């Protein structure tokens, strides 16, 4: 079957793909809620593990192992910041209940900055975001070692190299990418249903189909008569 024949099949029931596409677009639009982004405060923290003091007059790799330990602890501290315990410690500093809408996340470290941790605090209110960021700074700089009891309370230090800055949310909107994808799915479903109905339809619409089914040539055909003539 030629490509033009497929196009004719779709045009014969063009209303079906159009209806499916329109229905998918309308339902997706109303089912996609307005997204209101929250206020965000982002800071960068430099973590370090002090080197062990020399115990003799000989060469050691104490600084190398200190840097290596810091990189491993940075990976662990990323998960610490994402944990419920860290969030609860920040809320305690704020004197806020645990049900407060507050999110604290951290980004994975990069190869160019293996000992630097990026922490983001997100909340619906600008004042809450600012206070939560300050509380997170306090917990990071004074109680980081509490999360690694095997090292001791003072074995890990955190220094804020980029203080938190509150960024206002962007304008509310819908996820138009999802709407577009769902609309395309509706179009594909409509086209698929069109071909299914054509396959189940016993009627013959073109002389080429008669010749293909019977193996006999068509000698004549009655032209369609338009209304009003």
C-alpha positions, -999 to 999 in steps of 0.1 A, spaced: 0 0 0 13 34 -10 18 62 15 -10 81 -3 -34 53 4 -27 57 42 -34 94 39 -67 87 22 -77 64 50 -69 90 76 -88 117 56 -118 95 53 -123 97 91 -104 129 98 -128 138 126 -117 109 147 -80 120 151 -91 156 154 -116 147 182 -90 125 200 -63 152 198 -87 180 210 -99 158 239 -64 149 250 -53 186 248 -83 198 268 -81 171 295 -43 175 298 -46 213 301 -72 211 329 -55 182 346 -22 200 347 -23 222 378 -6 256 381 29 252 395 39 279 419 76 277 426 88 285 461 115 308 474 150 293 474 182 301 492 214 285 480 247 284 498 280 267 492 299 250 520 336 240 522 341 208 542 375 199 557 390 172 579 421 184 599 453 165 595 466 144 623 495 161 642 530 146 635 542 121 660 578 120 649 605 135 627 596 116 596 576 122 563 539 113 563 510 116 539 488 132 565 476 161 542 469 136 514 447 114 536 430 144 551 420 156 516 409 121 506 389 117 538 372 150 532 360 139 498 345 107 511 328 126 539 314 152 515 296 123 497 282 112 530 273 147 540 252 152 509 229 125 522 231 140 557 217 173 544 189 154 526 180 134 557 151 140 580 174 144 610 191 174 594 158 190 585 145 184 621 177 201 635 171 231 613 134 233 624 145 231 660 167 261 655 137 279 640 113 268 668 90 255 640 69 224 641 80 193 620 50 198 597 64 231 584 66 231 546 104 233 542 127 214 518 165 211 521 184 196 493 221 192 483 237 187 449 263 161 441 299 173 443 318 179 411 353 168 401 365 204 400 351 211 435 352 177 453 351 192 488 325 218 482 288 211 491 259 231 476 229 233 499 195 247 489 166 256 512 131 260 498 100 273 514 68 291 504 75 323 524 105 345 518 110 352 556 108 315 564 133 307 536 158 333 549 154 322 586 157 285 576 189 293 555 204 310 585 195 281 607 210 257 582 242 277 583 243 275 621 238 238 621 264 233 594 291 254 610 286 243 646 272 208 645 286 191 614 307 168 635 277 155 654 266 135 624 299 116 623 304 103 659 332 80 648 354 110 640 346 131 671 326 163 674 355 185 661 369 163 634 348 178 606 346 216 600 323 234 576 329 269 563 304 289 544 321 303 513 290 316 496 263 329 520 227 320 512 208 345 490 170 342 488 157 340 452 120 348 446 99 323 427 92 326 390 57 332 376 32 304 380 25 283 350 16 249 337 39 221 325 33 226 288 57 199 278 35 173 294 5 188 278 22 187 244 32 150 249 -2 140 260 -17 158 230 6 138 207 -4 106 224 -41 115 217 -33 122 181 -15 88 178 -44 71 195 -69 87 171 -49 77 140 -46 42 154 -83 40 160 -89 52 125 -69 24 110 -86 -1 133 -121 10 121 -109 9 85 -97 -27 90 -130 -37 105 -151 -18 79 -164 -43 52 -173 -15 28 -152 -8 -3 -144 28 -11 -121 27 -42 -119 7 -74 -84 -3 -65 -97 -22 -36 -122 -40 -58 -95 -50 -83 -73 -62 -55 -100 -83 -39 -115 -98 -70 -86 -98 -94 -108 -84 -121 -105 -50 -138 -132 -23 -132 -148 -14 -164 -170 15 -152 -179 34 -120 -207 57 -110 -194 91 -100 -205 106 -68 -232 133 -71 -229 163 -49 -259 177 -33 -273 209 -48 -265 199 -84 
